[in-house]
Amino acid sequence: MAERRKYGKKYCKYTEMKVDFIDYKNIDLLKMSMSERGKIMPRRLTGNSKNAQEMVENSIKRARHMALVPYIVNTHKLTSSAYSRY
């Protein structure tokens, strides 16, 4: 007999919010798929759909290039949120 799952099924937050396009300028939307250190979280952890994950990756990379999101976060001075401005 197959073992039951001990956790709930993951779902795509972006599909549930009915987001058609993820823009690189909307940083609050991008933070949902980033870790505290500023890394892009994988699809298996976030539960994003394939289409949403590709849009998230492209928009995070664009936001980094435009200096809206940091490439790396200094963890020595990390006391509050990684995305707070000075």
C-alpha positions as CSV (number, residue, x, y, z in Angstrom):
1,M,0.0,0.0,0.0
2,A,1.3,3.5,-0.9
3,E,2.3,5.7,1.9
4,R,0.2,8.9,2.5
5,R,1.7,12.3,2.2
6,K,2.5,14.0,5.5
7,Y,2.2,17.5,4.0
8,G,-0.2,19.4,1.8
9,K,0.1,19.6,-2.0
10,K,2.1,22.6,-3.2
11,Y,0.3,25.1,-5.4
12,C,1.4,28.0,-7.6
13,K,0.8,31.3,-5.8
14,Y,1.0,33.2,-9.0
15,T,-1.7,31.2,-10.7
16,E,-3.9,31.5,-7.7
17,M,-3.5,35.3,-7.7
18,K,-4.3,35.2,-11.4
19,V,-1.0,37.0,-12.4
20,D,-0.5,36.9,-16.1
21,F,2.9,38.5,-16.3
22,I,5.5,39.0,-13.6
23,D,7.3,42.3,-14.0
24,Y,10.8,42.9,-12.8
25,K,9.8,46.3,-11.3
26,N,7.3,44.6,-8.8
27,I,9.8,43.6,-6.2
28,D,7.2,42.6,-3.6
29,L,6.0,39.9,-6.0
30,L,9.5,38.7,-6.7
31,K,10.3,38.4,-3.0
32,M,7.9,35.5,-2.7
33,S,10.2,33.3,-4.7
34,M,13.5,34.4,-3.2
35,S,15.3,33.2,-0.1
36,E,16.6,35.5,2.7
37,R,20.0,35.6,1.1
38,G,18.5,36.7,-2.3
39,K,18.7,33.4,-4.1
40,I,16.0,32.2,-6.5
41,M,14.1,29.3,-4.8
42,P,13.6,26.2,-6.8
43,R,10.3,25.1,-8.2
44,R,10.1,22.0,-5.9
45,L,10.2,24.2,-2.8
46,T,7.9,27.0,-4.0
47,G,5.3,24.9,-5.9
48,N,5.3,27.3,-8.8
49,S,4.1,26.2,-12.2
50,K,6.7,25.9,-15.0
51,N,5.5,29.0,-16.8
52,A,5.5,31.1,-13.6
53,Q,8.9,29.8,-12.5
54,E,10.4,30.8,-15.9
55,M,8.9,34.3,-15.6
56,V,10.1,34.7,-12.0
57,E,13.7,33.7,-13.0
58,N,13.8,36.1,-15.9
59,S,12.3,39.0,-13.9
60,I,14.7,38.4,-10.9
61,K,17.6,38.4,-13.3
62,R,16.4,41.6,-14.9
63,A,15.8,43.2,-11.5
64,R,19.4,42.3,-10.4
65,H,20.8,43.8,-13.6
66,M,18.8,47.0,-13.0
67,A,20.1,47.0,-9.4
68,L,16.6,46.7,-7.9
69,V,17.5,43.5,-6.1
70,P,21.0,42.7,-4.8
71,Y,23.0,39.8,-6.3
72,I,24.3,38.9,-2.9
73,V,23.4,39.9,0.6
74,N,25.9,40.7,3.3
75,T,25.1,38.1,6.0
76,H,27.4,39.6,8.6
77,K,25.1,42.6,9.0
78,L,21.9,40.7,8.5
79,T,19.6,41.7,11.4
80,S,16.3,42.4,9.7
81,S,14.9,41.6,6.3
82,A,17.4,41.1,3.5
83,Y,15.6,43.5,1.3
84,S,15.3,46.5,3.6
85,R,16.9,49.7,2.4
86,Y,19.5,51.2,4.9
